[in-house]
């Protein structure tokens, strides 16, 4: 059974960062959606911008940037006919591993959750392959205990048209923030990428949402189109 992603987000004031990967209704394209949210001024002071091989985060107002260590990174990189999307600098770790002939598991065996006590924010990641299959992952502490890192991987070899999977860093607001639990949530994928992205953007909490990236990849040709929505730019 699939869930309605828009209802999920409308009823969650703070999922944090989220990755959604799926297949279009006609089965010819992969969709990727990645969004970031923020509670602090430092986290909210961000935008997405395009790079030669994907996107990066930037400070909207550089004068207000206090600590770039966990908020400035490349969320998306394309390499070796694959798309890599994550919520941190593990994007580069995965990209480098793929280019060396390895896989996401090899890459993330070198990484763990973020060192932001007491939240220990999970690292969520996804890799979309040339044939339309994809893998998602979450690295998290054991119920907030930083002495143990749990690494979970979810492979989707034959994605079903009109469906996708969603994973986020948190299940809601709190102090400390409660980490995502369980498998990625199976959700509906519908409409064009522009329609879908805008509905996801609208469903996010208006006070906390910061930026959203969406991409449509043609499985047959590998061609892709991208769009960015930035609250700080009024998009």
SULFEN-V577873 format. One record per residue. N is the residue number from 1. RES is the residue in one small letter. NEAR is the number of other C-alpha atoms within 8 Angstrom. D_FIRST is the distance of its C-alpha to the first C-alpha in Angstrom with 2 decimals. Layout:
# SULFEN-V577873
n	res	near	d_first
N	RES	NEAR	D_FIRST
N	RES	NEAR	D_FIRST
This chain:
# SULFEN-V577873
n	res	near	d_first
1	x	3	0.00
2	x	8	3.79
3	x	9	6.76
4	x	8	10.12
5	x	9	12.54
6	x	9	15.49
7	x	8	14.78
8	x	9	14.18
9	x	13	17.50
10	x	10	19.37
11	x	6	18.90
12	x	11	20.10
13	x	11	23.77
14	x	11	24.00
15	x	14	21.30
16	x	11	24.34
17	x	12	23.62
18	x	14	20.28
19	x	16	19.20
20	x	12	16.44
21	x	14	16.47
22	x	14	14.69
23	x	17	15.68
24	x	15	16.92
25	x	11	15.82
26	x	7	18.86
27	x	10	18.26
28	x	10	21.71
29	x	12	21.27
30	x	14	19.80
31	x	14	19.27
32	x	12	20.37
33	x	13	20.54
34	x	12	22.53
35	x	12	23.93
36	x	11	26.44
37	x	14	27.43
38	x	11	30.55
39	x	7	32.35
40	x	6	35.80
41	x	7	38.21
42	x	10	38.14
43	x	10	34.37
44	x	12	34.40
45	x	13	37.37
46	x	14	35.42
47	x	14	34.49
48	x	14	32.85
49	x	9	35.26
50	x	7	35.16
51	x	7	36.86
52	x	5	37.88
53	x	8	34.84
54	x	11	32.18
55	x	13	32.53
56	x	13	34.11
57	x	13	34.32
58	x	9	37.69
59	x	11	39.45
60	x	8	39.71
61	x	8	43.01
62	x	6	44.51
63	x	4	47.00
64	x	8	44.28
65	x	10	42.65
66	x	5	43.42
67	x	7	41.43
68	x	7	39.76
69	x	5	38.76
70	x	9	35.03
71	x	9	34.42
72	x	11	36.18
73	x	9	34.51
74	x	13	32.95
75	x	15	29.17
76	x	13	28.85
77	x	14	31.03
78	x	10	31.01
79	x	11	32.82
80	x	6	33.20
81	x	8	30.70
82	x	10	27.99
83	x	11	26.63
84	x	16	26.66
85	x	13	25.17
86	x	14	25.73
87	x	12	26.80
88	x	12	30.31
89	x	11	33.12
90	x	12	31.16
91	x	16	30.43
92	x	9	34.01
93	x	10	33.73
94	x	13	30.85
95	x	11	32.66
96	x	8	35.86
97	x	13	34.26
98	x	12	32.72
99	x	9	36.10
100	x	6	37.76
101	x	6	35.63
102	x	9	33.27
103	x	9	29.56
104	x	10	27.44
105	x	7	27.85
106	x	9	31.58
107	x	12	31.66
108	x	11	29.72
109	x	7	31.68
110	x	6	34.41
111	x	7	32.55
112	x	12	31.10
113	x	12	29.81
114	x	9	31.98
115	x	6	35.20
116	x	7	34.78
117	x	5	35.63
118	x	6	34.28
119	x	11	30.87
120	x	13	30.82
121	x	12	28.23
122	x	14	25.74
123	x	16	26.15
124	x	14	22.92
125	x	14	23.22
126	x	13	21.73
127	x	12	23.38
128	x	12	22.47
129	x	10	24.36
130	x	9	26.35
131	x	6	24.17
132	x	12	21.00
133	x	12	19.62
134	x	12	19.35
135	x	11	19.71
136	x	12	18.95
137	x	12	20.99
138	x	11	21.97
139	x	13	25.43
140	x	14	25.98
141	x	14	28.55
142	x	10	28.20
143	x	4	27.60
144	x	8	30.16
145	x	7	32.64
146	x	8	33.91
147	x	6	35.59
148	x	7	32.45
149	x	11	30.07
150	x	8	26.70
151	x	9	25.33
152	x	7	21.71
153	x	9	20.59
154	x	9	17.30
155	x	8	17.86
156	x	8	15.72
157	x	6	18.09
158	x	6	16.44
159	x	11	14.01
160	x	8	12.04
161	x	10	13.58
162	x	13	12.18
163	x	15	9.92
164	x	14	11.39
165	x	11	11.70
166	x	12	13.61
167	x	12	16.18
168	x	12	19.08
169	x	14	22.30
170	x	14	21.96
171	x	12	19.66
172	x	11	22.26
173	x	11	25.98
174	x	6	28.51
175	x	6	31.61
176	x	6	30.97
177	x	9	27.66
178	x	11	24.78
179	x	11	23.14
180	x	10	19.47
181	x	5	17.97
182	x	4	15.49
183	x	6	13.46
184	x	9	12.78
185	x	9	9.80
186	x	11	7.32
187	x	12	8.26
188	x	11	9.40
189	x	12	12.86
190	x	8	15.23
191	x	8	18.97
192	x	6	21.80
193	x	10	22.02
194	x	8	24.54
195	x	8	22.47
196	x	11	19.43
197	x	12	21.76
198	x	8	23.64
199	x	9	20.72
200	x	11	19.65
201	x	9	23.35
202	x	8	23.73
203	x	10	20.88
204	x	11	22.62
205	x	12	25.22
206	x	6	28.41
207	x	4	30.73
208	x	12	29.01
209	x	13	27.62
210	x	15	30.00
211	x	14	28.87
212	x	14	26.03
213	x	14	26.03
214	x	14	23.99
215	x	12	24.54
216	x	12	23.75
217	x	11	24.80
218	x	11	25.73
219	x	12	24.72
220	x	6	27.70
221	x	5	30.36
222	x	9	29.23
223	x	7	30.38
224	x	8	28.64
225	x	7	29.06
226	x	8	28.61
227	x	8	28.84
228	x	10	29.66
229	x	10	29.57
230	x	12	31.98
231	x	10	32.56
232	x	10	36.07
233	x	6	36.97
234	x	5	35.60
235	x	6	33.06
